[in-house]
Amino acid sequence: MSSAAVRRAGLLMMMLSRSTNRMRVWGGGGSQHGAISSIHCIGRMNNAGASVSGTVWKGPPDSPVITLFTKEDCSLCDKVKDTLAALKDEYPHTLAAVDITDEEHQNWYNKYKFDIPVLHIEGKYFAKHRLTEEEAMKGLEEANTGAFLERQGEPDSSGVDFRD
């Protein structure tokens, strides 16, 4: 559809530019000329923001490692961290954060860009989006006994591309 047809139809069209990490928005209606504006893409690679990668807390040497795939200013990620923090004394574990917007984590960005927070226990997929205390306790108990199995439903957005 041409941009003129988009304007005539009064539709909104968005396109992500990989080279500038910006989203271009074309909108119009009736006889408007379709103003163009640029906004930062919510999931852009971390060119300027602070990385949140690193150890959040360290448990005893033999405790399970939970990896939180996250990014700066992720409120759902903060809720998952709060849930895990409430359990760290009763269910000791290490929490490591991987900022998917860091350039060196491009593979995780491609896979999880629409689904953070994503959690792994000992390198195996565990959960996405939300985590209850009960789910966390169960996963940590399984990890402590060596019975943790990768969960079903691991997201993978690596095949999703907004380019033409």
TALIN-V577633 format. One record per helix or strand of 2 or more residues. SS is the DSSP state (alpha for helix, beta for strand). FROM is the first residue (numbers start at 0). TO is the last residue. If there is no record, write none. Layout:
BEGIN
SS/FROM/TO + SS/FROM/TO
END
This chain:
BEGIN
alpha/2/8 + beta/11/16 + beta/21/26 + beta/35/39 + beta/53/56 + beta/63/69 + alpha/74/86 + beta/92/98 + alpha/102/111 + beta/117/120 + beta/123/127 + alpha/132/144
END
